[in-house]
Amino acid sequence: MKREEAKKEIEKLTEELLRHNYLYYVKNEPEISDYEYDMLLKKLQKLEEQFPEFKLPYSPTSRVGGEPIEGFETVKHSVPMISLDNAYNEGELLNFNERVEKILGNSVEYTVEPKIDGIGLALIYQNGILTRAITRGDGIQGDNVIENAKTITNIPLKIFEKVPEYFEVRGEVFLSFDIFREINKEKEESGEDVFANPRNAVAGTIRLKDSKIAAKRKMKMYCYQVITEENFLPESHFERLKLLNSLGFSTPPHVLKLKKIKEVIEYCKKFEETIKPTLNFPVDGMVIKVDNVKLWEVLGTTAKFPRYAIAFKFKPEQATTKILDVTFQVGRTGVITPVAELEPVRLAGTTVKRATLHNFDEIKRLDIRIGDTVFVEKAGEIIPKVVKVVTSKRTGNEKEIIPPEKCPVCGEKTVKFGDEVAIRCINPSCPAILKNSILHFVSRDAMDIRGMGESLVDKLLEKGLLKDFSSIYELEKEKIANLERMGEKSAENLLREIEKSKQKPFHNVLYALGIRYVGQKAAKLLARHFKSIDNIINASGEEIAEIEGIGEKIAESLKKYFSLKHNLELIEKLKKHGLKFETEETEEREQPLKGLTFVLTGELENFTRKQATEFLESLGAKVSSSVSKKTNYVIVGKNPGSKFRKAVQLGVKTVDEQFLLNFAEKYKK
């Protein structure tokens, strides 16, 4: 390559890698795989070695990771959190061993541990108490995410054994595949962008400013390094991991201490082939470290990496194939997901014929078209996904993927809520979502039709006896009795429950309809304010949104629901069956607790949690799930939890169950 060409290529690669660094470390929106990034970096390193005069001062080969994001306290690391050099084959591992033996003049033992594919974190303990949790950041300084770290259940908040005053533990925060799948399922159903992989999900979660959301995501941490007074620590890295275990820290499983590099290579191969497929967490390679920590100082570091350790990276499970068509799946909440129908291709030991495209924003971002040649990868080792289009193979005959204006199952018009990326079907009678809609409709908090469980609903749907909610009230005794495991007596009991459900108040019926975002509390607020379904239907979005506790999101959902002719027809049918779509004119109960906020904790003897909540609300109180300075009373039952402790801490007044009983006696129905 000529000098001028080399100069331009170095400039181009530097800018490209810096952009990918920003997308990965700051935005948490990677566009390429780790393997592709490493190949670009290796290319740049090679060119810089050949033409050092053209190396830019801000070259990504001279730095570690990315810059800390705004919003958290920035803390300097006690010792830089440097990355490891990578090896991609047996030859590169042998070269690493040769370099180590050349410097030391003899062979060494190695500790080999799984390379967890997560986010690096440094835990700082002062006198055994966790005081800071610092992200890798740029390797020199990172963000203190202590509140999110405290939500990680396998991170000790206190070390109970005696340790030096300053005690730092480093490791990798990660998500299991099961939890990752749950998070993406929830995000898909909420119309949000899904995470590309578990590491991406952790990167987004560890920096959340709301630690309550972080807690729900159930992150874990495996620890691999301790920094403290050297005389407290064993010389062996393998023994240091054992020490961390004994102090209450989780360390990676499947760690071995091996004597020869050949044994290391054999174990890496065995792990990739037989152990990795059985794991429920992401591993993208193996970390090989000289076991004797005293030799680390002798071996030292290069400008970028330590000489005493290397990461052997597994190749991602990836293959190229062609998109033959795109079909649309309707999920249980009505979310429509585009699915690529592929030319069959072997991937991770199985034949792949389909891959998720997640949503239409993702299709637009990757510019995916029918007929494209694409890279397919095991997303988070769980399901195949399209990660990249090979645009150079386009012929001009590729077809654009158009989002469906009508549900592919029922033909009703699709809708899109606000800034959501999801396109939805909101027809409760759509066969794709009918079963779950009916199960919601008959549930205890809705119409409370006892005896109508999942297995019976399946049988009724199979026989074509349920078309929508109104079909429930048209069921005939003979047809129910003829179903498997039913009979005349069971049919009579079910019909009695169905008839009894017609007495449920308007707010139960409104909640039972399954309108997006309209939960029990919202249904009660709407019923109390508008008095009838017709008033809600005729109200403007602004009028609905102005109700305290409702807001624009619920208002928009209601207007879209009632804009569909099918839904209005369903309501009319339910009215004819005698369901209550108006608030009954009954004498208004006094509301002596209006304006007061209550929290319940512990077990009550005379009330269920639901009964206590409904009773307090009937007296005008607001019942919250968490204690804050705005809480007026905490009602404490047997075996109270953390809410009681927080109430005492904040000086919130606490009362026992007798408080409720006194009001119950005074305000009997």
C-alpha positions in Angstrom: 0.0 0.0 0.0 1.3 3.5 -0.9 2.0 6.0 1.8 -0.9 8.3 0.8 -3.3 5.4 0.6 -2.2 4.2 4.0 -2.7 7.7 5.5 -6.2 7.9 4.2 -7.0 4.3 5.3 -5.7 4.9 8.9 -7.8 8.1 9.1 -10.9 6.3 7.9 -10.4 3.3 10.2 -9.7 5.6 13.2 -12.9 7.6 12.6 -15.0 4.4 12.0 -13.7 2.7 15.2 -14.2 5.9 17.3 -17.8 6.0 16.1 -18.4 2.3 17.0 -16.7 3.0 20.4 -19.2 5.7 21.0 -22.2 3.6 19.9 -21.1 0.7 22.1 -19.8 2.4 25.3 -21.9 5.5 25.5 -25.1 5.0 23.4 -25.4 1.2 24.1 -26.5 0.8 20.5 -23.8 -1.3 18.7 -24.1 -1.8 15.0 -21.4 -4.4 14.5 -20.4 -7.6 16.4 -17.4 -7.7 18.8 -15.7 -9.9 16.2 -16.1 -7.4 13.4 -14.9 -4.6 15.7 -11.8 -6.6 16.7 -11.0 -7.3 13.0 -11.2 -3.6 12.2 -9.0 -2.8 15.2 -6.4 -5.4 14.2 -6.3 -3.9 10.7 -5.7 -0.5 12.1 -3.0 -1.8 14.4 -1.2 -3.5 11.5 -1.3 -0.3 9.4 0.0 1.8 12.3 2.9 -0.6 12.8 3.8 -0.3 9.1 3.3 3.5 9.0 3.8 4.8 12.6 4.1 8.4 11.3 0.4 8.4 10.4 -0.9 7.2 13.7 -3.3 9.8 15.1 -2.9 11.0 18.7 -6.5 9.9 19.5 -6.2 6.5 17.8 -8.5 3.8 19.4 -5.5 1.5 19.6 -4.0 3.7 22.3 -6.9 3.8 24.7 -9.2 1.5 26.6 -13.0 1.5 26.3 -15.3 4.6 26.2 -16.0 7.8 28.0 -18.2 7.9 31.1 -21.7 9.1 30.4 -23.2 12.1 32.1 -25.5 11.9 35.1 -23.3 10.0 37.6 -20.4 10.9 39.9 -17.2 10.3 37.9 -14.5 8.5 39.9 -10.9 7.8 39.1 -9.9 4.1 39.3 -7.3 3.1 41.9 -5.6 1.1 39.2 -6.6 1.5 35.5 -9.1 -1.1 34.3 -7.3 -2.1 31.2 -8.6 -4.5 28.5 -6.9 -7.8 27.6 -5.3 -8.5 24.2 -7.3 -11.1 22.2 -6.3 -14.4 20.7 -8.6 -16.0 18.0 -6.7 -19.3 17.4 -4.4 -21.9 18.8 -1.3 -20.3 17.2 -1.9 -16.9 18.9 -2.2 -18.7 22.3 1.1 -20.5 21.7 2.7 -17.1 20.8 1.4 -15.6 24.1 2.9 -18.5 26.0 6.3 -18.1 24.2 6.4 -14.4 25.1 5.7 -15.2 28.8 8.3 -18.0 28.9 10.9 -15.8 27.1 10.6 -13.0 29.7 10.5 -15.3 32.7 12.9 -17.9 31.5 10.8 -20.8 32.5 7.3 -22.3 32.1 4.4 -21.3 34.3 1.0 -22.4 35.5 -2.1 -20.7 34.2 -5.6 -20.1 35.6 -8.2 -20.5 32.9 -11.7 -19.0 33.5 -14.8 -18.2 31.3 -14.8 -14.7 29.8 -18.3 -13.4 30.9 -19.8 -11.2 28.2 -21.0 -8.4 30.4 -20.0 -5.0 31.8 -16.9 -4.5 34.0 -17.5 -3.1 37.5 -15.2 -2.2 40.5 -16.7 -2.6 43.9 -15.0 -0.4 46.6 -15.3 -1.5 50.3 -14.3 0.7 53.2 -14.0 -1.2 56.4 -16.0 -4.0 54.9 -18.9 -1.8 53.7 -19.7 -1.3 50.0 -19.3 2.5 49.3 -18.8 2.7 45.6 -19.4 0.7 42.4 -17.5 2.2 39.5 -18.0 1.2 35.8 -15.0 0.7 33.5 -15.6 4.0 31.7 -12.5 4.9 29.8 -10.3 2.6 31.9 -8.9 5.6 33.9 -12.2 6.8 35.4 -15.8 5.6 35.4 -19.3 6.3 36.8 -20.3 5.5 40.3 -23.4 3.4 39.9 -23.7 2.3 43.6 -27.5 2.4 43.8 -27.9 0.1 40.8 -25.1 -2.2 42.1 -26.9 -2.6 45.4 -29.8 -4.2 43.5 -27.5 -7.0 42.3 -28.3 -9.7 44.8 -25.0 -11.6 44.7 -23.0 -8.5 45.5 -22.3 -8.4 49.3 -23.3 -5.0 50.8 -21.0 -5.9 53.7 -18.1 -8.2 54.1 -18.5 -10.0 57.4 -15.0 -11.5 57.6 -12.1 -9.2 58.6 -10.5 -7.5 55.6 -8.2 -4.6 55.2 -9.7 -1.1 55.4 -9.6 -0.6 51.6 -10.8 -3.6 49.7 -11.6 -3.5 46.0 -13.2 -6.3 44.0 -13.6 -6.3 40.2 -15.8 -8.4 38.1 -18.3 -8.6 35.3 -22.0 -7.8 35.6 -24.2 -9.9 33.4 -27.8 -11.2 32.7 -28.8 -14.8 32.3 -30.4 -15.8 29.0 -33.7 -16.5 30.8 -33.9 -13.0 32.3 -32.7 -11.4 29.0 -35.5 -13.1 27.2 -38.1 -11.9 29.8 -36.8 -8.3 29.5 -37.0 -8.3 25.7 -40.5 -9.9 25.8 -41.7 -7.1 28.1 -40.1 -4.4 26.0 -41.7 -5.9 22.8 -45.1 -6.0 24.4 -44.7 -2.4 25.5 -43.8 -1.4 22.0 -40.2 -0.5 22.9 -36.9 -1.3 21.1 -35.5 -4.6 22.3 -31.9 -5.1 23.4 -29.6 -6.6 20.9 -28.0 -9.0 23.4 -27.6 -9.6 27.2 -24.4 -7.4 27.4 -26.3 -4.5 25.7 -29.1 -4.9 28.2 -26.7 -4.8 31.1 -25.0 -1.7 29.7 -28.3 0.1 29.5 -29.4 -1.2 33.0 -26.3 -0.4 35.0 -26.6 3.3 34.0 -30.3 3.7 34.7 -31.1 6.5 37.1 -34.1 4.6 38.5 -32.7 1.7 40.6 -36.2 0.2 40.9 -36.1 -0.7 37.2 -32.5 -2.0 37.6 -33.7 -4.2 40.5 -36.4 -5.8 38.3 -33.8 -6.9 35.7 -32.1 -9.2 38.1 -28.4 -8.6 37.1 -25.7 -10.8 38.5 -21.9 -10.3 39.0 -19.0 -12.8 38.8 -15.8 -11.4 40.4 -12.3 -12.1 39.1 -9.9 -9.7 40.8 -9.2 -8.2 44.2 -7.1 -5.1 45.0 -6.0 -4.6 48.6 -2.9 -5.0 50.9 -0.8 -7.6 49.2 0.2 -9.3 52.5 -3.5 -10.2 52.9 -3.7 -12.1 49.6 -2.3 -15.4 48.4 0.2 -15.4 45.6 -1.9 -17.6 43.4 -4.7 -16.0 41.3 -6.6 -19.3 41.5 -6.4 -19.1 45.4 -7.5 -15.5 45.3 -10.7 -16.5 43.5 -11.2 -19.1 46.3 -10.7 -16.3 48.9 -13.3 -14.1 47.2 -15.7 -17.1 47.3 -15.1 -17.5 51.0 -15.8 -13.8 51.6 -19.2 -14.1 49.9 -18.4 -13.1 46.4 -19.6 -15.1 43.3 -16.7 -16.1 41.0 -17.0 -17.6 37.5 -17.7 -21.4 37.4 -15.6 -23.9 35.5 -12.2 -22.3 36.5 -9.2 -24.5 36.3 -5.5 -24.2 37.1 -3.4 -25.9 34.4 0.3 -26.5 34.1 0.9 -26.5 30.3 -0.3 -24.3 27.4 -1.4 -27.5 25.6 -3.7 -28.3 28.4 -5.0 -24.7 28.3 -5.7 -25.0 24.5 -7.5 -28.4 25.0 -9.7 -27.0 27.8 -10.6 -23.9 25.7 -11.8 -26.2 22.9 -13.6 -28.5 25.3 -15.3 -25.6 27.0 -16.5 -24.1 23.6 -17.8 -27.4 22.3 -19.3 -29.1 25.4 -19.7 -26.6 28.3 -20.7 -23.3 26.7 -23.9 -24.7 25.1 -25.1 -25.8 28.6 -24.7 -22.4 30.3 -27.5 -20.0 31.0 -25.3 -16.9 30.8 -23.2 -15.3 28.0 -19.6 -16.4 27.6 -17.6 -15.1 24.6 -14.3 -16.7 25.3 -11.8 -17.8 28.0 -9.4 -15.7 30.0 -5.9 -17.2 30.5 -3.8 -15.6 33.3 -0.4 -16.5 34.7 -1.4 -17.9 38.1 1.5 -16.5 40.2 0.4 -12.9 40.7 3.9 -11.9 41.8 5.0 -12.6 38.2 2.5 -10.1 36.8 4.8 -7.2 37.8 7.8 -8.9 36.2 5.9 -9.4 33.0 4.4 -5.9 33.0 2.2 -4.4 30.4 2.5 -2.9 26.9 1.0 0.5 26.1 -2.4 -1.2 25.8 -2.5 -4.6 27.4 -1.0 -6.7 30.3 1.5 -9.3 29.3 0.4 -11.8 32.0 -3.1 -12.4 30.5 -4.9 -12.9 27.2 -8.5 -13.5 26.2 -9.2 -16.4 23.8 -12.3 -15.3 21.9 -14.9 -17.7 20.6 -16.2 -16.9 17.1 -19.8 -15.8 17.2 -22.4 -18.2 15.7 -23.0 -16.4 12.4 -23.9 -17.4 8.9 -25.0 -15.7 5.6 -28.3 -16.6 3.9 -31.1 -15.0 1.9 -34.4 -13.5 2.9 -37.1 -15.1 0.8 -40.0 -13.4 2.4 -41.2 -11.5 5.5 -44.3 -12.7 7.5 -46.0 -11.0 10.4 -46.7 -12.6 13.8 -49.3 -11.3 16.2 -48.3 -11.7 19.8 -50.6 -12.2 22.8 -50.8 -8.5 23.5 -51.4 -7.6 19.8 -47.8 -6.6 19.0 -47.0 -7.4 15.3 -43.5 -8.8 14.9 -41.9 -9.1 11.4 -40.2 -12.4 10.8 -37.7 -13.2 8.1 -38.3 -16.4 6.2 -34.9 -17.6 5.2 -33.1 -19.9 2.8 -32.3 -22.8 5.2 -28.8 -22.4 6.7 -26.8 -24.3 9.4 -26.2 -22.3 12.5 -25.0 -23.5 16.0 -25.7 -27.1 15.0 -29.3 -26.5 13.8 -31.0 -25.6 10.5 -32.4 -22.1 10.7 -35.3 -21.2 8.5 -36.6 -18.1 10.3 -35.2 -15.1 12.1 -36.7 -12.3 14.1 -36.6 -8.7 12.7 -37.9 -7.4 16.0 -39.8 -4.3 14.7 -40.1 -1.9 11.8 -37.7 0.6 13.2 -35.0 -2.1 13.2 -35.8 -3.0 9.6 -35.4 0.7 8.7 -32.1 1.0 10.7 -30.5 -2.0 9.0 -32.3 -1.2 5.6 -33.5 -4.8 5.3 -35.4 -5.8 2.2 -37.0 -9.0 0.8 -34.4 -10.7 -1.4 -31.4 -9.4 0.6 -28.4 -11.5 1.5 -27.9 -11.1 5.3 -25.8 -12.2 8.3 -27.8 -14.2 10.8 -26.6 -14.6 14.3 -27.7 -16.3 17.5 -29.0 -13.2 19.4 -27.9 -13.6 23.0 -27.4 -17.3 22.2 -31.2 -17.7 22.2 -33.0 -17.0 18.9 -31.6 -16.1 15.5 -31.7 -12.5 14.4 -30.6 -10.6 11.3 -27.6 -8.5 12.2 -26.4 -7.1 8.9 -27.2 -6.7 5.2 -24.7 -7.5 2.5 -25.5 -4.6 0.3 -22.8 -5.5 -2.3 -24.9 -8.5 -3.3 -28.0 -6.5 -4.1 -29.4 -6.9 -7.7 -32.0 -4.2 -7.7 -34.9 -6.7 -7.5 -35.1 -6.5 -3.7 -38.5 -5.4 -2.2 -39.1 -2.9 0.6 -40.9 -4.3 3.7 -44.1 -2.4 4.2 -45.6 -2.3 7.7 -49.1 -3.9 7.6 -52.0 -1.4 7.8 -54.3 -4.3 8.8 -53.8 -7.2 11.2 -52.6 -10.2 9.3 -54.9 -12.5 11.4 -58.2 -10.6 11.8 -58.0 -7.9 9.2 -58.7 -5.0 11.7 -56.8 -1.8 11.3 -53.5 -1.7 13.1 -52.5 1.1 15.5 -49.3 2.7 16.8 -49.2 4.4 20.2 -47.2 7.6 20.5 -43.4 7.1 20.4 -43.7 3.3 20.6 -41.9 1.3 17.9 -44.5 -1.4 17.9 -47.4 -1.7 15.6 -50.4 -3.4 17.2 -53.7 -5.1 16.7 -56.1 -4.0 19.5 -59.1 -6.1 18.4 -59.8 -8.2 21.5 -61.6 -10.7 19.3 -58.6 -11.3 17.1 -57.9 -15.1 17.2 -54.3 -14.4 17.9 -55.0 -12.6 21.1 -58.6 -13.8 21.9 -57.6 -16.5 24.4 -55.5 -14.2 26.6 -58.2 -11.5 26.3 -60.8 -13.9 27.5 -58.7 -15.1 30.4 -58.2 -11.5 31.4 -61.9 -10.8 31.1 -62.9 -13.7 33.4 -60.1 -13.2 35.9 -60.8 -12.5 39.6 -60.1 -8.7 39.4 -62.3 -8.4 36.3 -65.6 -10.3 35.9 -64.5 -13.0 38.3 -66.1 -16.0 36.5 -65.0 -18.9 38.6 -64.4 -22.3 36.9 -63.5 -20.7 33.6 -59.8 -21.5 33.6 -57.3 -21.9 30.8 -58.1 -25.5 29.9 -61.9 -24.8 29.6 -61.2 -21.7 27.5 -59.0 -23.8 25.2 -61.9 -26.3 24.8 -64.5 -23.6 24.1 -62.3 -21.9 21.5 -61.5 -25.3 19.9 -65.2 -26.0 19.5 -65.8 -22.5 18.1 -68.1 -21.6 21.1 -66.2 -18.4 21.9 -65.8 -15.6 19.3 -65.5 -12.6 21.7 -66.4 -11.6 25.2 -70.1 -11.5 24.4 -70.0 -15.2 23.4 -69.5 -16.1 27.1 -73.0 -14.9 27.8 -74.4 -16.9 25.0 -73.1 -20.3 26.1 -75.6 -23.1 26.3 -75.8 -25.7 29.0 -76.0 -28.7 26.6 -72.9 -27.6 24.6 -70.9 -27.0 27.8 -71.9 -30.4 29.3 -70.8 -32.2 26.2 -67.2 -30.9 26.5 -64.6 -33.3 27.8 -64.5 -33.6 31.7 -67.5 -31.2 32.1 -71.0 -32.8 32.5 -74.4 -31.3 33.4 -73.5 -30.3 37.0 -70.3 -28.5 35.9 -72.2 -26.7 33.1 -74.8 -25.5 35.6 -72.2 -24.2 38.0 -70.4 -22.3 35.2 -73.6 -20.7 33.9 -74.4 -19.6 37.5 -71.0 -17.9 37.7 -71.5 -16.3 34.3 -74.9 -14.9 35.4 -73.5 -13.7 38.7 -70.8 -11.7 36.9 -73.4 -9.4 35.4 -73.6 -7.8 38.9 -70.0 -6.6 38.7 -69.8 -2.8 39.0 -68.9 -0.6 36.0 -65.2 -0.2 36.9 -64.8 -4.1 36.8 -66.4 -4.2 33.4 -64.2 -1.4 32.1 -61.0 -3.1 33.4 -62.2 -6.5 32.0 -62.3 -5.0 28.4 -58.4 -5.2 28.5 -57.9 -1.7 27.1 -54.1 -1.0 27.0 -52.8 0.9 30.1 -56.3 0.8 31.8 -55.6 -1.1 35.0 -57.8 -1.4 38.0 -57.0 2.0 39.5 -57.4 3.8 36.1 -60.7 2.0 35.6 -62.0 3.1 39.0 -60.9 6.7 38.4 -62.6 6.8 34.9 -65.8 5.2 36.2 -65.9 7.6 39.2 -65.4 10.6 36.9 -67.5 9.8 33.8 -70.2 7.6 35.4 -70.8 5.7 32.1 -69.1 4.2 29.1 -70.9 6.5 26.7 -69.5 9.5 28.5 -66.0 8.1 28.2 -66.5 7.3 24.5 -67.8 10.9 23.8 -65.1 12.7 25.9 -62.2 14.3 24.2 -58.6 13.1 24.7 -57.8 16.3 26.6 -60.7 15.9 28.9 -59.7 12.3 29.8 -56.0 13.2 30.2 -56.8 16.0 32.7 -58.1 13.5 35.3 -55.6 13.1 38.1 -54.0 9.7 37.8 -54.9 9.2 34.1 -52.7 11.3 31.7 -52.1 11.4 28.0 -50.9 7.8 27.5 -54.2 6.3 28.9 -56.2 8.9 27.1 -54.7 8.1 23.7 -55.2 4.4 24.3 -58.9 4.9 25.1 -59.5 7.1 22.1 -57.8 4.5 19.8 -59.8 1.6 21.3 -63.1 3.4 20.9 -62.2 4.5 17.4 -62.6 0.9 16.2 -66.1 -0.1 15.1 -65.6 -3.7 16.2 -65.0 -2.6 19.8 -68.1 -0.3 19.9 -70.2 -3.2 18.5 -68.8 -5.5 21.2 -69.8 -3.0 24.0 -73.3 -2.8 22.6 -73.6 -6.6 22.6 -72.4 -6.7 26.2 -74.9 -4.1 27.2 -77.7 -6.3 25.8 -76.5 -9.1 27.9 -77.0 -7.0 31.0 -73.4 -6.0 32.0 -73.1 -2.7 33.8 -71.7 0.2 31.8 -72.9 2.9 34.2 -72.1 3.7 37.8 -75.1 2.9 39.9 -76.8 5.8 41.7 -76.1 4.9 45.3 -75.8 7.1 48.3 -72.3 8.6 48.3 -70.2 7.3 51.2 -68.4 9.8 53.3 -64.7 10.2 52.5 -63.0 11.0 55.8 -59.6 9.8 54.4 -59.6 11.9 51.3 -56.2 13.4 50.5 -54.3 10.9 52.7 -51.8 8.4 51.4 -51.6 4.9 53.0 -49.1 2.0 52.7 -49.9 -1.6 53.8 -47.2 -3.9 55.2 -47.3 -7.3 56.8 -50.2 -9.8 57.2 -53.6 -8.5 58.3 -55.9 -10.9 60.3 -59.3 -9.5 59.2 -58.7 -8.2 55.7 -56.9 -9.5 52.6 -54.6 -6.9 51.1 -57.1 -6.4 48.3 -60.0 -5.8 50.7 -58.0 -3.4 52.8 -57.0 -1.4 49.7 -60.5 -1.2 48.4 -61.9 -0.2 51.8 -59.4 2.6 52.2 -60.0 3.8 48.6 -63.8 3.8 49.3 -63.1 6.3 52.1 -61.1 8.5 49.7 -57.6 7.4 50.6 -54.8 6.8 48.1 -53.0 3.4 48.7 -49.4 3.4 47.6 -47.0 0.4 47.2 -44.0 2.3 48.6 -43.2 4.5 51.5 -42.0 8.1 51.0 -42.1 11.4 52.8 -45.5 12.0 51.3 -47.0 8.9 53.0 -49.3 9.8 55.8 -49.8 6.4 57.5 -48.3 2.9 57.2 -50.7 0.2 58.4 -48.6 -2.5 60.0 -49.7 -6.2 60.2 -47.8 -9.3 61.4 -44.3 -9.9 60.1 -43.9 -6.5 58.4 -41.2 -6.0 55.8 -38.8 -3.2 54.7 -41.7 -0.7 54.4 -42.1 -0.6 58.2 -38.4 0.1 58.6 -38.5 2.8 56.1 -41.5 4.4 57.8 -39.6 4.5 61.1 -36.6 5.9 59.3 -38.6 8.7 57.6 -40.7 9.4 60.7 -44.0 8.4 59.0 -46.8 7.6 61.4 -47.5 3.8 61.8 -50.8 2.3 63.0 -52.0 -1.3 63.5 -55.0 -3.2 62.0 -57.3 -1.8 64.7 -57.2 1.5 62.8 -58.9 -0.2 59.9 -61.4 -2.0 62.2 -62.4 1.3 63.8 -63.3 2.8 60.5 -65.0 -0.4 59.3 -67.3 -0.2 62.4 -68.0 3.5 61.9 -68.6 3.3 58.1 -70.4 0.0 57.6 -72.1 -0.3 54.3 
